[in-house]
Amino acid sequence: MPVRNTYEERAANLLKAELKRKGLTYAQLVDRLAENGIVEYERNLRNKLSRGKFTAAFMLQCLEAAGVFTLRLEPQLD
């Protein structure tokens, strides 16, 4: 099983945090994506977020569908 790198993990956590902040479930996000003409399935969405494997374009589509238009990236404290 491939190991997620730091950026994949950060991207997935960022997207999950924004969904939580907006109070959206994965099912609701799938519905909102569909309203924008993007076909996605809840199971696939869950898998993408759990693996952290998705494109920047997909992340932007999800953020827009969730109504997130401003992001704040905090520096990593290693």
QUIQUITA-V197774 format. One record per backbone hydrogen bond with DSSP energy under -1.0 kcal/mol. CO is the residue of the C=O (numbers start at 1). NH is the residue of the N-H. Records with the same first field share a line. If there is no record, write none. Layout:
# QUIQUITA-V197774
CO: NH  NH
This chain:
# QUIQUITA-V197774
5: 9
6: 10
7: 11
8: 12
9: 13
10: 14
11: 15
12: 16
13: 17
14: 18
15: 19
16: 20
17: 21
18: 22
19: 24
25: 29
26: 30
27: 31
28: 32
29: 33
30: 34
31: 35
33: 38
34: 37
41: 45
42: 46
43: 47
44: 48
45: 49
46: 50
47: 51
48: 52  53
55: 59
56: 60
57: 61
58: 62
59: 63
60: 64
61: 65
62: 66
63: 68
64: 67
